[in-house]
Amino acid sequence: MVTALLERLVRARSPSREEGPAVAVFEAWNAGRFPVVAQGNNRAICRDSGIDGPRLLLLSHYDTVPATPEWTREPWLPVVEDGRMFGLGANDAKGCLAAMMGAFETATVHRGSLWLVAAAEEEVGREGFEKLAPLLPRFDAAIVGEPTGMDIATAQNGLLVLDCVARGRAGHAARPQLADNAIYAMCRDIMALDALDLDRIHPLAGRSTLAVTMASAGERHNVIPGEAKFTVDIRPTAAYTPAELVALVRERVSAEVHVRSDRFRPVETPPGAAILAAAQAAWPAAATFASPTLSDWAHLRDLPAIKWGPGRSEVSHSADEWVELAMVEAAVGAYRQAADTFLRGKP
């Protein structure tokens, strides 16, 4: 059953900000059975036992990155080969969402309530779960469905994006001695950042990472540019604050440094969290690890949560994306068992 549901989701073209076809699949599957909270392309449904108890959130997303030219298959035509389903979003994160939908549908909620959110714009922007969240009740715990190979992420790095501008003095390429080439200044700054040692070690997540991911300068071959721009992507652990990292970058570069985004902070599962114990009981082979990639967990900073799901993170955003169907099918039972354990209060 979950394979057919996943196939329908993959067929639904849903790049970020264009999730309408996937919303239609979700709504057709629900068919009015469970009450809906809607905001934009985000959808939340609830199963309430009518008995006081905890509220558990199952959260995943149906938006995808765009298909790249490297695809050798039709991205929105799901094909099953050797136990794998190929298709854009099959791994990130429609396999997780399909498994959560299957678990939600078949769960028995003895007390408290079980919520399922299918979120939009997880990959790109501000109109996703964070816009829906204020319309929802306060939860006691959450499972964030992302491809982890069914291992359990108990920490997730944050994101800090810096836009840098190196200044020089424009001039004719035939007289470089009369100009100040901003490209050279940018290159010196980039090499200085490459040598920057973020040496504070987080006990689970290890080191924060820094990478220069974009660079641009110049418009004509015969003009020495007076300005060059580059972008720095930092994935901080809780060992650094954003302000500390910005200060470290500014100390090492001559460029102007502008903070584009610092709102995604690192998150961790609290020690002894009941939701972690419930997941480990449902999937005893699961290892715990720290995830360097971002997810909607960043919007649940004050909530005990884990990142957990079928699929493999290294396949996300790759051409000819795929997910193992046996893992998706097994995740249905694991999510259901973890929800039952948590809501019963029996870790």
N, C-alpha and C positions, 0 to 999 in steps of 0.2 A: 504493500500500500504506500509506504513512504517513497519507494522508487518512482511510482507514478506521480506522486505529488511533487517530488523534486524535478521530474521531467517537465511538468507544467510550469514550475517556477523558472527553470532555465530557458524555456521557450519564450517566456515573457521578457522582452527587452526592457531593461531597467537601469540604464546608466544613471548616475547621480543626477538628481533634479528632473528625471524623466521616468519615475518609478510607476507611473499609472498602470501599465499592463500587469506588473507584479501585484499591485494593490488589488486589481480586479481578481487575480487568482486567489489571493488571500481572502477576499470577501466572498467569493464563490464557494471556497472551502468552508468558511464559517457558516454561510447560508442562514444568518440570523440566529444561530443556536446560542451564542454567547453575547452578552452585552458588549458594545463597542464604544471606545473613546477614540475619536478621530481628530487629527490635527494635520493639515496639509496632506502629505502622503504617508504619514505615520499612522499606525493602527495599534490599539491595545484592546485585548479582550480579557475577561475575568471569569473564573469559576469560584464562586463563594459558597462555602459550606453552610453558612448561616450560624456557625458556632464560633465564638471568639477564639482567636488564635493568630499565629504569625501570618504575614503576607510575604510570599516569595515571588520574585520577578524572574522570568525567563526572557532574555533580551537578545535578539539578533537583528540582522539587517538584510534587505533584499536589493539594495542598490549595488551597482558594480562599477568598476573602472571601465573606460572605453576599450573596445577591442583594438589591438595594435596590428600593424601590417604584418607582423611575424606569424600571425595565426595561419595554420595550414588547413584548418577545418572551418566550417560555417559556425561562427561563435554561438549563435542562438538555436542551433539544431543539436539537441542532446543525442549523443550516440553512446551506446554501452559496448565496450570491448574489454574482454578479459577481467570482468568484475569492476571496471572503472566506468564512470559516466564522465564523458568529455563535454564541455560547454562553458561559456563565459558565466562566472559566478557559481559554478557547481561546487567549487571548493570554498570560495570566499564571497558570501557565507551562506549560500542557499542550501547547502547540505546541512549546516547547523540549524538553519531556520526550519527546514522540512522535518528534521528530527525533533525539534522542540514542538512543532505543530502536532506531530504524531504523539508525543508524550503528553501534551496538554489535553488532546482529544480523549485519550484513554486513561488518564489519571483518575484516581478516586480521591477526592479532597475531603478528608474526614473532619478537619477543623481548619480554621483560618481561610485563606484564599490563595489561589494560584493565578498569577497574571502572566500573559504572554504579550510581548511587544515586538512587532515587525517594524523596524525603523528605516527611515529614508536617510539619504545624505550622510551616511556614516563615513564615506570615503572623502567627502569634500568640504562640508560646510556647516552652516548654523541653523538649518531648517530641519534637522533630524531629531533624534531623541531628546536633545536638550530643550527643544521647543515643546515637545509633548510632555516632558516630565512634570512641569508645574500643574498639569491637569490631572495627575495621578496621585493616589494616596501615598503616604509614607510607607516604604517597604522595610522589612526586617533583614532581608538578604537578597542577593541576586546571583544568577548564573548568566554570564555573558557568553553567547555562542559565537566562538571564533575557532578556526581550524588549529587545533593544538595536538593532533594525533591522539586525542583523549588523555594526554597528560594534562596536568592542572597548573595553570599559571597563577601563582600567588603574589606576584608583583608585576607591575607594568611600568616601563619608563614613560616619562613625560615628553613634551615637544616644545622646543624653543627655536623660533625662526628669526634670523637676523638678516636684514638687508644692509649691505655695506657699499659705500661710495668712495672710491679712491680719486683724489683730485690731482691734477697736474696743470700743464699749460699747453694749449693746442699750438700747432705750428706746421710748417711745410715739411714733408718727409725728406726733402732734399737738404734741409738744414736742421737736422735733429739736435744740434748743439744749441739752437736758439729756443728749443721747446723743452717741456718736462713731460715725458711720456707717462700717462696715467696707467697704461698697461703694465709697465715695469713696477710701478708702485703697488698695483694690485697683486702682481705675482710675488713681490716680497711679502706682502701681507698674507697671502695664501700659504706660502712656505712657512711663515712664522706660526700660523695656526696649525699646520701639519705637524709642527714640532711641539705643540702645546700638550703637556702631559696632565690630563685630568686624573690625578693620582688618588683621590679619595675613593675608597672601595666600599661599596654597599655589601652587606653580608650575604645577600641573595642575588642581587642584580649585577654585582661587580662594578665595572667602570662605566661612567657616562661616556657617550660617544659624540664626536664632532666631525662633520664632513662639509666641505664646500661643494655645493651641488649645482650651482649655476654661475656663469660668468659671461659678461658681454662688454664690448668696447669697440669703438670705431665705426665709421660709416663709409669711408673711402680709403683706398690703398695709399693715396698720396697725402693724407692728412694724419698727423700725429694727434691722437685723441687727448683731450684735456680732462676726460672723465671716464672711469671704468667702474662697473658694478659687479658685485658678486653676492651670492646668498649662502648663508651658513645654516645648516640643519644640525641641531643639537638634541640628543635624546638623553635628558638628565635622569639620573636616579635620585632618590631622596637624599643622597649625600650632599647635593648642592641645591641652593636656591637659584631661581632665575636671575636675581640681581647679582649674585656672586659670579655666575657664568658670563653675564654681560660685562661685568667689570674686568674679568680675566681677558676677554676678547679685546676690549678697548685698550687694555694695557699693552697689547702685543701688536696692534695694527695702527697704521697712520690714517686709515680710512675713517670716514664718518660711519657710525654704527647706529642703525635704527631698528628697534624691536618691532617686528611685524606681528608676532604672536607669542604669547607666554602663558596662555590660559589653560593649556593642558598640562597638569601637574602629575608627577608620579603617584601611583596608588599601590597599596599593599593589602593583602588579606590579614585581618587582625589575628594574632596568635590565639589558638583555641576556638576559632570560628566554627559554629555548628554547621554552616553550609559546606565548609571544607571537609569536615568529618563525614557528612552525608554523601558527598561526592566520592570520597575515598572508599566508603563502604560499598557504593554502587559500582566502582571500577577499581578493585584492589590493586591492579597492576599499574595504576597511574603514578608517574613520577611528578614531583612538583618542580617548578622552574620559574624563572623570571623572564617575562616577555619584553623584547625591545621594541615591538611594534605597537602602534596606537590602536585603540578601539573605544567604543562607547563607555567602557569602564571608567574612562576619564571623567565622565559626568556623574559618577557614583562615589565620589571621594569619601563621603561620610557613612558609607554603607558597607557591611561585610559582604564581600563579593569574590568570585573567582572567574577566570576566563577558561573555558573548557568546551571542547567540541570535536567532532569528526573532521577529517581532512588534515592537510599538512601545510603549515605556514609558508614553507619555501615554495609551494606551488602557487600561492596567491599572486595575482597580477602577472602571471606568466602566460605566454602563448600556449594554446592547446591545453588550457586548464582542465584538471580532472579531480575526481574524488572517488575513493573506494566505497562502493555501495555497501559492502558488508559492515564497514565501520559506521556508516550513516544509520543502517538498520539497527546495529547494536546500540548506538547512541540513544535511540528512542527509549529502550528499556532502561538505560542508565540514567537518563534525565528523569524518567518517571519514578524510578526507585529513589533517586536522590531527593526529589520533591516530596515523595511520600514520607521518607525518613525525616526530613527537615520539618514538615508541617505537623507530623505526629510528635515531634520533640524527642525523638529517640535516635541519637547519633550512633 
